[in-house]
Amino acid sequence: MGRAGQLLTKMLESVKLTRDEVYILNAVKCRPPGNRNPEADELAACAPFLAEQLGVIQPKVVLSLGSVATQALLRTREPIGKLRGRIHPYGAAILIPTFHPAFLLRNPGQDYKRMAWDDLKLAKREYDQRRAR
């Protein structure tokens, strides 16, 4: 939604993907008050719905956007900066963490956009390889 959603569209287009070719899910199914990060109990309450959606979709590659989604999916507290840039096993799929577009918008002077671009290229390369099988 908004500027972050527009940036996500541009990020996907930069690796030759459209929003029609991807399936976007949220770790929580409702926005917490004040748009704060969801708490552990809120993530836990929504986890079965997310797992069911992923089970139906059966993705080959999961690109997790931001710390909240990445930590929830990988069941870790490790920061996104240490998790991104590499492939993580995720069931029959792989998971590639990157920064959330809203974070990138809030931190424009940093080198985060280049790192996110590297993550997207990795995700696209892995997706293309798995699709070819």
C-alpha positions as CSV (number, residue, x, y, z in Angstrom):
1,M,0.0,0.0,0.0
2,G,1.1,3.6,-0.5
3,R,4.7,4.5,-1.2
4,A,6.0,1.2,0.2
5,G,3.7,-0.7,-2.2
6,Q,4.8,1.4,-5.1
7,L,8.4,0.7,-4.2
8,L,7.7,-3.0,-3.9
9,T,6.3,-2.9,-7.4
10,K,9.4,-1.2,-8.7
11,M,11.6,-3.7,-6.9
12,L,9.8,-6.6,-8.5
13,E,9.9,-5.0,-11.9
14,S,13.7,-4.5,-11.5
15,V,14.0,-8.3,-11.7
16,K,11.4,-8.7,-14.4
17,L,8.5,-9.7,-12.2
18,T,5.1,-8.2,-12.1
19,R,2.7,-8.2,-9.1
20,D,0.5,-10.6,-11.1
21,E,3.3,-13.2,-11.0
22,V,3.8,-13.1,-7.3
23,Y,1.6,-13.9,-4.3
24,I,1.8,-11.4,-1.4
25,L,1.0,-12.5,2.1
26,N,1.1,-10.8,5.5
27,A,2.4,-12.4,8.6
28,V,-0.6,-11.0,10.5
29,K,-4.1,-10.7,9.0
30,C,-5.0,-7.4,10.6
31,R,-3.0,-4.2,11.2
32,P,-2.0,-3.8,14.9
33,P,-3.2,-0.5,16.5
34,G,-1.0,2.5,15.6
35,N,0.6,0.4,12.9
36,R,3.1,-0.9,15.4
37,N,4.9,-4.2,14.9
38,P,2.8,-7.2,15.8
39,E,3.4,-8.8,19.2
40,A,4.4,-12.5,19.5
41,D,0.8,-13.5,20.5
42,E,-0.6,-11.7,17.4
43,L,1.9,-13.5,15.1
44,A,1.1,-16.8,16.8
45,A,-2.7,-16.3,16.3
46,C,-2.2,-15.7,12.6
47,A,0.5,-18.3,12.0
48,P,-2.0,-21.2,11.1
49,F,-3.6,-19.0,8.5
50,L,-0.3,-18.1,6.9
51,A,0.9,-21.7,7.0
52,E,-2.4,-22.8,5.3
53,Q,-2.0,-20.2,2.6
54,L,1.6,-21.2,1.9
55,G,0.5,-24.8,1.9
56,V,-2.0,-24.1,-0.8
57,I,0.3,-21.9,-2.9
58,Q,3.4,-24.2,-2.5
59,P,5.9,-21.6,-3.5
60,K,9.3,-22.5,-4.7
61,V,10.8,-19.3,-3.3
62,V,9.6,-17.1,-0.5
63,L,10.9,-13.5,-0.4
64,S,10.3,-12.3,3.2
65,L,10.1,-8.5,3.6
66,G,11.5,-7.1,6.8
67,S,12.4,-8.4,10.3
68,V,8.8,-9.2,11.4
69,A,8.0,-11.5,8.6
70,T,11.4,-13.0,8.4
71,Q,11.7,-13.7,12.1
72,A,8.2,-15.1,12.2
73,L,8.8,-17.5,9.3
74,L,12.2,-18.6,10.4
75,R,11.3,-18.7,14.1
76,T,14.3,-16.7,15.1
77,R,15.1,-13.4,16.8
78,E,18.2,-12.8,14.7
79,P,18.2,-9.3,13.0
80,I,17.3,-9.0,9.3
81,G,20.8,-7.6,8.7
82,K,22.3,-10.9,9.6
83,L,19.6,-13.0,7.9
84,R,19.6,-11.3,4.5
85,G,21.9,-12.1,1.7
86,R,21.6,-15.8,1.9
87,I,19.2,-18.7,1.3
88,H,17.4,-20.3,4.1
89,P,15.6,-23.7,3.9
90,Y,11.9,-23.3,4.3
91,G,10.0,-26.6,4.0
92,A,10.1,-27.7,0.3
93,A,10.9,-24.1,-0.6
94,I,13.7,-21.7,0.1
95,L,13.4,-18.3,1.9
96,I,15.3,-15.2,1.0
97,P,15.0,-12.3,3.5
98,T,15.4,-8.7,2.5
99,F,14.5,-5.3,3.9
100,H,10.9,-4.1,3.9
101,P,10.1,-1.4,1.3
102,A,8.9,0.9,4.1
103,F,12.3,0.5,5.8
104,L,14.0,1.4,2.6
105,L,11.9,4.6,2.3
106,R,12.8,5.6,5.9
107,N,16.5,5.0,5.4
108,P,17.3,6.4,1.9
109,G,20.9,7.5,2.7
110,Q,22.1,4.1,3.6
111,D,23.3,1.3,1.3
112,Y,20.2,-0.8,2.1
113,K,18.7,-0.4,-1.4
114,R,21.8,-2.0,-3.0
115,M,21.6,-4.9,-0.5
116,A,17.9,-5.3,-1.3
117,W,18.6,-5.3,-5.0
118,D,21.2,-8.1,-4.4
119,D,18.6,-10.0,-2.4
120,L,16.0,-9.6,-5.2
121,K,18.5,-10.8,-7.8
122,L,19.3,-13.9,-5.7
123,A,15.6,-14.6,-5.3
124,K,15.0,-14.2,-9.1
125,R,17.9,-16.5,-9.9
126,E,16.7,-19.2,-7.5
127,Y,13.2,-18.9,-8.8
128,D,14.3,-19.2,-12.4
129,Q,16.4,-22.3,-11.6
130,R,13.6,-24.0,-9.6
131,R,11.0,-23.2,-12.3
132,A,13.2,-24.8,-15.0
133,R,13.2,-28.1,-13.1
